[in-house]
């Protein structure tokens, strides 16, 4: 298993981690592992990539584009060359 060192951790965050760990009967290290595991598993499994991208930028508002009409039909592209 890998090890991780977290530098410059805010004292308030460390204290909250210590309290949460004690509340759950874990060491601070185990509590940090559980928090990371939950956060990363949830974000990867809840939505597909397109949904995650949409939710990240949806609050910024959309853009309406004026798309010109096609004057000729699309052409097939030969990717074998």
Secondary structure, 3 states (H helix, E strand, C coil): CCCCCCCCCCHHHHHHHHHHHHHHCCCHHHHHHHHHHHHHHHHHHCCCHHHHHHHHHHHHCCCCCCCCCCCCCCCCCCCCC
